[in-house]
């Protein structure tokens, strides 16, 4: 799968990437039909890319739409009690072969199931899949810099405020000040994306104003049960909070064997 990396990034600049994923206990979950419908709707609505979990769903979406696909694979490790996004080179290769021109992975300093920093996989992808673009999900400014040094083409705020390291440094979710700093300091070295807790068009405009190249939106577009819950929570005077329901979402994960 050969393509012009610069042209692909330019095609997404200033645009919306829609995350099309479901999880087993979602009321909209099925064997892949829903995520394809989501992707078609995103393409119809003017999105510039799709973010998708698992090779099977990437392949189905790739066959249905013409947009670039950011592929990841969430793997749950019993030994860690934790999910890692695209933990190995084998997972990355499977995503690329399924049609994901862009490979997303956890690019923080947290250790993986083998006891090495998760960001180290960037070097392997760079070596083993040189034609792929690397989408680094980062949590701090310093780790974004490190990911770029390792070879990442794209850095995204996916993990910002969600890891012990970023929480200790005072990052929030969302953190527009941190996003502005990231865009200002790193846009000449990488494609900068804001992902996470963008809930309205106004939030998207604000993110763009901060200087990012593109944004990723998932729950606010492709999880109708949570969109409904936003309304019912408000009508019930916030006796419950839809964010708590969102926090239970771990994606359609695969257990490591």
Secondary structure, 3 states (H helix, E strand, C coil): CCCCHHHHHHHHCCEEEEECCCCCCCCCCCCCHHHHHHHHHHHHCCCCEEEEECHHHHHHHHHHCCCEEEEECEEEECCCCEEEECCCHHHHHHHHHHCCCEEEEECCCCECCCCCEHHHHHHHHHHHCCCCEEEEECCCHHHHHHHHHHCCCEEECCCCCCCHHHHHCCCCCCCHHHHHHHHHHHCCCCEEEEECCCCCHHHHHHHHHCCCCEEEECHHHHCHHHHHHHHHHHHCCCCCCHHHHHHCCCCCCEECC
